[in-house]
Amino acid sequence: MNNDMQHSLQAYYTNALPEKKDAQISDLDCISAGWESDVYSFRLEHRSAGEHKCEELILRIYPGDDAHDKSAHEFHSMSRLHKAGDPVPQVLVLERKNSPFRKPFVIMEKIEGQLLWPLLLDAPEGDKKQELLTLFCKLFVQLHTLEWRPFVDDVSHYDTQNPYIFVDRELEKARSFLARFPLPGFLPIIEWLETRRDRVPCLRPSPVHLDFHPANVLVYNNGSAVVIDWTQLDISDARFDLAWTLLLVSTHGNAAWRDLILQEYEQLTGARMEEIAFFDVAACAKRLFTIVISFSAGPEKLGMRPEALEQMKQQMGAMKGVYDLLLDRTSIQVPEVEELLTG
């Protein structure tokens, strides 16, 4: 399979990127098959300006119904982040029309670093663990404090005079999803959020990652780091981003990570995250809704790989953790979720 892909990528470089003279592709290897994409590393050797060059690169292939838009969104988002000085890999190629894999793809530089998540888990208690935790939160705060306007094509779509624009947008999106995928058990959650909407004005729009967790951070040997996986970059209330991260680290790792990260984040920003429980509920609803839809309609409907469903089945313990948090915050029972958990 990899040999066929390597030959296809070789032909692509020859035909579509002739400036890479005498291009040779080698060492193509699948390094990740996640919910949203397949990721391969490979080596490119070519001649440029009469010199032999060798590059270690990443090929990211996008499946799903929205792959055409998602690939372009990530490419342009990472380009803008790189220009703004945020630590991200440099993207090099976006291909949506003439992909030899019949799916859009992006090629970017390969980062020779270690995933932060196992480093955090394995670090002994003390200065080293705190150093890694601070690094993670600094990257998060740095993103949220970037000037947001360079990341949008039309500033007028983000009316900063309306402090409820982002929460209203998320509530409208939730209603739209519920119309598309009728799951009546989720309606009380949306209503719970709607009744508390006036409590959560946004004082400052922020760029948000929306899947920021330690497995999306690569650490160099010198202690600096790079953030990957930017398919969902948006402008919103930073608390939506923060709550999603707190949910992931507490349900897929140790529940204690939630308070540690929240405290460090607040210390670095110098501000308390008001009404974070509201955003906890929004994050729980998003996570549970995604899982229930994947089981009932298929993960492809949400732009994910078909194999994502099997991964979800293996993570039912984490799903229970999400549901427990939802119950703790709202006391609202969702029959569709309980059916999956007990089925």
Number of C-alpha atoms within 10 A of each C-alpha: 5 12 12 9 14 18 15 16 21 17 16 16 18 16 10 12 12 11 14 17 16 14 20 19 20 16 14 20 17 15 12 12 15 13 19 24 22 17 19 20 20 19 16 18 17 17 15 13 9 8 8 11 13 14 13 16 19 24 22 23 22 26 23 18 15 14 20 17 13 20 25 18 17 19 22 17 20 25 17 16 21 15 13 13 9 16 19 22 19 17 20 13 12 18 18 17 11 12 16 17 12 12 17 22 28 20 21 19 16 18 19 12 16 15 18 22 19 11 16 18 12 9 14 11 10 8 10 13 16 16 13 19 19 18 18 24 22 16 19 22 18 14 19 24 15 18 13 18 14 14 21 15 8 9 12 8 9 15 12 15 8 11 17 18 18 21 22 14 12 14 17 14 12 20 17 12 14 17 11 9 14 13 16 13 15 21 14 14 21 18 13 15 18 14 9 11 15 12 12 18 16 18 12 14 23 23 24 25 26 21 19 23 22 22 17 15 23 21 22 15 10 7 11 12 21 19 23 19 20 23 21 14 19 19 18 24 24 23 22 22 22 27 23 23 23 21 24 24 20 19 22 14 14 11 15 11 17 18 12 14 20 19 14 17 23 14 13 15 15 9 9 12 16 12 13 16 16 20 22 23 27 23 24 25 20 13 17 20 19 15 21 19 19 19 14 10 11 19 24 20 15 15 18 22 21 17 15 20 18 11 12 18 13 11 13 14 14 17 22 17 18 24 24 16 19 23 15 11 14 16 11 15 16 20 13 17 19 12 10 15 13 6 6
